[in-house]
Amino acid sequence: MKPLMFCDSGEICTVKNIMGGKALNQRLIDLGMNKGSKVKVVRNEGGRLILSIEGTRIALGQGMAHKIMVLPEETLSKAL
């Protein structure tokens, strides 16, 4: 498991935990992201990320991306 901030462009991950308060959790839910969501990193420019969640693109800043813990899809397939 690692913070979303450290995922590479093109990587597909599953959200495992959100390490934030109520406001951050609600903001991410409003954007369509919660625990168990599959997220594709479209672009990671080091300071901001462009993500695709079920066909919708969203942008996240570095602070939010550090608080979202994900498990890369390749790790999931190796565990099975």
C-alpha positions in Angstrom: 0.0 0.0 0.0 1.2 3.5 -0.8 -0.1 7.1 -1.1 -1.7 7.9 -4.4 0.8 10.7 -4.8 3.5 8.1 -5.6 1.6 6.3 -8.4 2.9 6.7 -11.9 0.9 7.9 -14.9 -1.1 5.0 -16.4 -1.2 3.1 -13.1 -4.5 1.6 -12.0 -5.1 1.3 -8.2 -7.8 0.5 -5.7 -8.4 3.0 -2.8 -7.9 1.2 0.5 -7.9 4.0 3.0 -8.4 7.8 3.3 -6.4 9.4 6.0 -8.3 12.6 6.4 -11.1 14.2 8.3 -14.8 14.4 7.6 -14.4 17.3 5.1 -11.8 15.4 3.0 -13.8 12.2 3.1 -17.0 14.0 2.0 -15.2 15.9 -0.7 -13.8 12.7 -2.2 -17.2 11.0 -2.0 -18.7 13.9 -3.8 -16.1 13.4 -6.6 -16.9 9.7 -6.8 -14.0 8.3 -4.8 -14.3 6.2 -1.7 -12.8 3.0 -0.3 -12.8 0.2 -2.9 -12.9 2.6 -5.9 -10.7 1.8 -8.9 -8.7 4.8 -9.9 -6.5 5.3 -13.0 -3.8 7.9 -12.8 -4.0 9.8 -16.1 -1.2 12.2 -15.3 1.1 12.7 -12.3 3.1 15.9 -12.5 4.5 15.7 -9.0 2.3 18.5 -7.6 -1.1 17.6 -9.0 -2.7 14.5 -10.3 -5.3 14.0 -13.0 -7.4 10.8 -12.2 -10.0 8.8 -14.0 -12.8 7.3 -11.9 -15.4 5.4 -13.8 -14.8 7.5 -16.9 -14.9 10.9 -15.0 -11.7 12.9 -14.8 -10.8 14.8 -11.6 -7.8 16.8 -10.5 -6.3 16.4 -7.0 -3.6 18.4 -5.3 -0.5 17.0 -3.6 -1.9 17.3 -0.1 -5.1 15.3 -0.9 -3.1 12.7 -2.9 -0.8 12.0 0.1 -3.8 11.2 2.3 -5.3 8.5 -0.1 -3.7 5.1 0.4 -4.0 2.8 -2.6 -3.0 -0.7 -3.7 -1.7 -0.9 -7.3 -3.6 -3.4 -9.5 -0.4 -5.3 -10.3 0.1 -5.9 -6.5 -3.5 -7.3 -6.3 -2.9 -9.8 -9.1 0.4 -11.0 -7.5 -1.4 -11.6 -4.2 -4.0 -13.9 -5.9 
